[in-house]
Structures are given as C-alpha cells and as structure tokens.
C-alpha cells in the first residue's frame, strides 16, 4: 500500500450558498493544482448546472453516467467516474436531472446520506487522496448530502460587500449539519477570491474576514484574473489554459497550503493518539 493510501481519503466540500463567488472555479482549479502536486483527486459535480463538468471539458455527450445515477442507487460511484484531460484528476459529472433529486428521493430513509454511502466504499481503497465536491449555490438536499459526506468544508468567499453576511449564514448551516448529520464535520478553511488590489473594499473585506476567522483563512488570496475567467469557455482549468497567469499561480499556492494544513492535522492527530 502506498504512503498516500495509508493516510486515507479526505473529502472536502466546496460550498457557499451565494452565487458568483468563484466556487466552481475554485473546485476545478484546486483539484487541478492538487493533481499537479501529486495527489489523486476526484471532483464530484453536485450542481445541476454542471459547470464544473463543462469547465473540465466533459460535454453533455460524454456524461453517460452522472451523480444523479449514483444518488438514485443506479450506479456505484466508481462506475460513474469520467477521466478528464488532467492527469490525476477524475470527475463524477452532473446533468439537469440532479435538480429533481430532492423530489425523487422524497421520504426515503437515509436520503441525506446518499452521497456518504456512495463514497464509503472508496475510502479505504487508496484510489484517491482527495474528493472535492462542488455544491450548488443553495442550501438544498444536494448541499446537505455533500456536507453529510464530507470531512471538512472549504469556503470560497468573494472580496465584496455583504461577504461576511453570507458567510455567517453558511456557518449556521455547517453547525446544523454537524449537530444532526455529521458531528465530525470541520471547517477546512476560507479562501478569499476575486481580490482586486486596486479596490480598497477588497482589502477591507479581507481584513474583516481575517479578524473574524483568524487562522481559518488561507494566506493565499485568489485575484481577479481575466485568464481564469476565460478558461471555462475553452473547457480547461486555468492551470491548463494559462499556467503562468496570476490566478493559476495562486491556485497552485492554495493547493500547497491545503496539503500543508492536512499534514499538520494528521500530525496533531497522531500526537493525540500516542
């Protein structure tokens, strides 16, 4: 068994109920960056809009099996995996059928644990070191499933007005999920996105968030960047579209910071057990 499989799988949900905060962009590019530094990553597109799937170049015609099939119990998770053009990064694709999951699952038992149950068989296989779940911009059953399945939540937060207001609502949701569905759920971290050095508001929001959440906020800040915005229309992560642009370099730094935090967490757990 490899060193990577020895340490087990880490499931991170990328969530924010506000739209337009760079959530899917972060999921795609963090996944790509983690793969670039040697991790084995599975990105789960849990948004019926399917933007993460499109942004990775997986068009509708290639989505033979999707997360919908997995949640409805029609396919095991691994049988729905789609290889992307990025080595080390696989995808569970999405399609509009996902929007009907809440109604179709109805009053089924364990309806909030469908994704957790689907992921459980791969936790000990060593097939992946990270699963990233890209959530829809709403607090619905898909988001609840993602949080129930996750080890921790990574929150992209745009450096704009009302950012903290939306974040406090998300934190309440995390607390509710922790209290009722997933007691072990942690806050992995807050990543500041769409940072504009020319805008004093960006700096003010960043300062406010750091004052409120302290070390939970990543040091890496994702800047506003035209190349990052262009990349999805070409079906490519920004790191593939333009590796040298400021946005791509920021996501590489974020990936290193995520890995470093995970090493510190594991080291702390090991010390507690010894």
C-alpha positions in Angstrom: 0.0 0.0 0.0 1.4 3.4 -0.9 2.0 6.2 1.6 -0.9 8.1 0.1 -3.3 5.3 0.6 -2.1 4.7 4.1 -3.3 8.2 5.1 -6.8 7.6 3.8 -9.2 9.7 1.8 -10.0 13.4 2.6 -13.4 14.6 1.4 -13.7 18.4 1.1 -16.9 20.1 0.1 -16.5 23.5 -1.7 -19.6 25.4 -0.6 -21.1 28.8 -0.4 -24.9 29.5 -0.9 -24.1 32.7 -2.6 -23.6 32.5 -6.4 -20.8 34.2 -8.2 -18.2 33.7 -5.5 -15.7 31.6 -7.6 -16.9 28.3 -6.0 -16.8 26.2 -9.2 -13.7 27.9 -10.4 -12.0 27.1 -7.1 -13.2 23.5 -7.2 -11.8 23.0 -10.7 -8.5 24.7 -10.2 -7.8 23.5 -6.7 -8.5 20.0 -8.0 -6.1 20.5 -10.9 -3.5 22.0 -8.7 -3.7 19.2 -6.2 -3.3 16.7 -9.0 -0.3 18.7 -10.2 1.5 18.3 -6.9 0.9 14.5 -6.9 -2.4 14.0 -5.3 -5.1 11.7 -6.8 -8.3 13.7 -7.0 -11.9 13.0 -7.7 -14.1 16.1 -8.3 -17.8 15.5 -7.8 -20.0 17.9 -9.7 -23.1 18.3 -7.4 -24.6 21.3 -9.2 -27.4 20.6 -11.7 -26.0 23.3 -13.9 -23.0 21.1 -14.5 -20.5 24.0 -14.7 -17.6 22.0 -13.2 -18.2 19.3 -15.8 -18.2 21.8 -18.6 -15.2 23.6 -17.2 -13.2 20.4 -17.3 -14.1 19.8 -21.0 -16.7 17.0 -20.3 -19.6 17.9 -22.6 -23.1 16.5 -22.3 -22.4 13.7 -24.8 -19.7 12.3 -22.6 -21.9 12.2 -19.4 -23.2 8.7 -19.8 -23.4 8.2 -16.1 -23.7 11.1 -13.7 -24.1 11.9 -10.0 -27.8 11.5 -10.5 -27.4 7.8 -11.2 -25.2 7.4 -8.1 -27.6 9.2 -5.8 -30.5 7.2 -7.1 -28.7 4.0 -6.4 -28.4 3.0 -10.1 -24.6 3.1 -10.3 -21.7 2.6 -7.9 -19.6 5.7 -7.6 -16.6 4.3 -9.4 -18.6 3.2 -12.4 -19.7 6.8 -12.9 -16.1 8.2 -13.0 -15.1 10.1 -16.1 -11.4 10.7 -16.9 -10.5 14.3 -17.5 -7.7 15.7 -19.6 -5.8 16.4 -16.4 -3.6 13.5 -15.2 -4.6 12.6 -11.6 -8.0 14.4 -11.8 -11.2 12.4 -12.3 -14.8 13.6 -12.4 -18.3 12.5 -11.4 -20.3 14.6 -13.9 -23.6 16.4 -13.4 -26.6 17.0 -15.5 -30.0 18.7 -15.2 -31.6 15.5 -13.8 -29.9 16.3 -10.5 -32.4 19.2 -9.9 -35.1 16.5 -9.4 -33.3 14.5 -6.8 -35.0 16.2 -3.8 -38.4 15.3 -5.1 -37.5 11.8 -6.3 -35.8 10.8 -3.0 -38.9 12.0 -1.2 -39.2 10.4 2.2 -36.6 7.7 1.5 -34.6 6.6 4.5 -31.1 8.0 4.6 -31.9 10.4 1.9 -29.4 12.9 3.4 -26.7 10.2 3.4 -26.8 9.0 -0.2 -23.5 10.6 -1.2 -21.8 9.5 2.0 -22.9 5.9 1.4 -21.7 6.1 -2.2 -18.2 7.4 -1.2 -17.8 5.0 1.8 -16.6 2.0 -0.4 -13.7 4.0 -1.8 -12.4 5.5 1.5 -10.0 2.6 2.1 -9.0 1.7 -1.4 -6.3 4.3 -1.9 -7.8 5.2 -5.3 -8.0 8.8 -4.3 -6.4 11.0 -1.7 -8.9 13.9 -2.1 -12.6 14.1 -3.1 -13.7 17.7 -3.8 -17.5 18.2 -4.0 -18.7 21.3 -5.9 -22.1 22.3 -4.5 -24.9 24.3 -6.0 -25.3 27.9 -4.8 -28.2 27.0 -2.5 -28.8 25.1 0.8 -30.8 22.2 -0.6 -30.7 18.4 -0.3 -27.6 18.2 -2.6 -25.7 20.5 -0.4 -26.8 18.6 2.7 -25.7 15.4 1.1 -22.3 16.9 0.4 -21.8 18.1 3.9 -23.0 14.9 5.4 -20.4 13.0 3.2 -17.5 15.5 3.8 -14.7 15.6 6.4 -14.5 19.4 6.1 -15.9 22.4 4.3 -13.8 24.8 2.2 -15.5 28.1 1.7 -14.7 30.4 -1.2 -15.5 34.0 -0.2 -15.5 36.9 -2.6 -13.9 40.1 -1.5 -17.1 42.2 -2.0 -19.8 43.8 0.1 -22.1 41.5 2.1 -19.5 38.7 2.0 -19.5 38.2 5.8 -23.2 38.3 5.9 -23.5 35.3 3.6 -20.7 33.5 5.3 -22.4 33.7 8.7 -25.5 32.0 7.2 -23.3 29.2 5.8 -21.6 28.8 9.1 -25.0 28.3 10.8 -25.8 25.6 8.2 -22.5 23.9 8.9 -23.3 23.9 12.6 -26.8 22.4 11.9 -25.3 19.6 9.8 -22.7 19.0 12.5 -25.4 18.8 15.1 -27.7 16.4 13.3 -25.9 14.5 10.5 -22.1 14.7 10.6 -20.6 15.5 14.1 -17.1 15.3 12.7 -17.6 18.0 10.0 -14.8 20.6 10.2 -14.1 24.0 8.6 -11.2 23.3 6.4 -10.7 26.9 5.6 -11.9 30.1 4.0 -10.3 31.2 0.7 -10.6 34.8 -0.4 -11.5 35.1 -4.1 -11.9 37.9 -6.7 -9.4 40.0 -4.8 -8.6 43.3 -6.5 -5.6 45.2 -5.2 -6.8 48.4 -6.8 -10.0 48.3 -4.8 -9.8 49.4 -1.2 -13.0 47.4 -0.5 -11.2 44.1 -1.3 -8.6 44.9 1.3 -11.2 45.9 3.9 -13.2 42.7 3.4 -10.0 40.6 3.6 -9.1 42.3 6.8 -12.6 41.8 8.3 -12.7 38.1 7.4 -9.2 37.5 8.8 -10.2 39.4 12.0 -13.3 37.2 12.3 -11.9 33.8 11.4 -8.2 34.1 12.1 -6.1 31.2 11.0 -9.0 29.5 9.3 -8.5 32.0 6.4 -5.9 30.8 3.9 -2.9 33.1 3.4 -3.3 32.6 -0.3 -5.6 35.1 -2.0 -7.1 34.4 -5.4 -7.0 37.6 -7.5 -9.5 38.7 -10.1 -7.9 37.4 -13.4 -9.2 37.6 -16.9 -7.4 34.3 -17.9 -9.1 32.4 -15.1 -12.5 33.7 -16.3 -11.8 32.8 -19.9 -10.6 29.2 -19.2 -14.0 27.5 -18.7 -15.2 28.6 -22.1 -12.4 26.5 -23.6 -13.3 23.5 -21.4 -10.0 23.8 -19.5 -8.9 24.6 -15.9 -7.0 27.9 -15.7 -3.8 26.0 -14.9 -4.0 24.2 -18.3 -5.2 27.2 -20.2 -2.5 29.6 -18.9 -0.3 28.2 -16.2 1.7 31.4 -15.8 -1.2 33.7 -15.1 -1.6 35.2 -11.7 -4.8 33.2 -11.0 -3.2 29.8 -11.9 -0.2 30.6 -9.7 -2.5 31.5 -6.8 -4.3 28.2 -7.1 -1.0 26.3 -7.0 -0.1 28.1 -3.8 -3.5 27.3 -2.4 -3.1 23.6 -3.1 0.3 23.6 -1.3 -1.4 25.4 1.6 -4.2 22.8 1.7 -1.7 19.9 1.7 0.3 21.6 4.4 -2.7 22.0 6.6 -3.6 18.4 6.1 -0.1 17.3 7.1 -0.4 19.4 10.3 -3.8 18.0 11.1 -2.6 14.4 10.7 0.5 15.1 12.8 -1.7 16.6 15.5 -4.0 13.6 15.5 -1.0 11.2 15.7 0.4 13.1 18.7 -3.0 12.9 20.4 -3.2 9.1 19.9 0.3 8.5 21.0 
